[in-house]
Amino acid sequence: MNAMRILVAVDDYDVSRRVARYVAQVVAGRTDVCVRLLSVLPPIPASLVEHGGARDPQREEQLEALMHAERDAFQQRFRDDAEMVFADIKGILRDGGVGDEIIETETFADRSHIVGEISQVVSDLLKVAETDGFGTIVIGRTRLSRWPDLFRHHVADDLVHRARVVSVWVVG
């Protein structure tokens, strides 16, 4: 793992903007780092994974093709949304003194699960970090009042708990 390779989890728009400003403060003017903005796509809904089936093989094939097209459209909508957020976040980084040459973007959708569990999102982040040699993961945390925060589980909490070989920066 290389601490000079920084993986920035991008999801909630306002939180991601705060994270981008923080990262810009840390790496402004540097050329020896890599900053990758990563958006983990949501899991595919169960309704787009299985259908009731059909007795007629030809109808079954049609249903399967339709479901596949709907699945692709579902993921493309989120990829398009991620691209718009990436453009804005890259602008914040640039304004903060981070050069385009060190910024990368990625949407991650290598999913075999359906249910959008926090633990799976964390697994996805750790998988990308490990596979691509990132030594640091930066993630934002939603600002909540103190009491509701006690009862809400955050991806950041699980990430800090499970990270073994990477540093995790949690930006509030």
Protein Blocks (a to p, Z undefined) as FASTA:
>chain_A
ZZkbccdddfbfklmmmmmmmmmmmmgoiakbccddddddddddfklmbcebjfblklmm
mmmmmmmmmmmmmmmmmmmmmmmmmmmmmmmmmmnopafklpccdddfbdfbfblcfklm
mmmmmmmmmmnopabdcdddddddfklmmmpccfklmmmmmpmkbccdddZZ
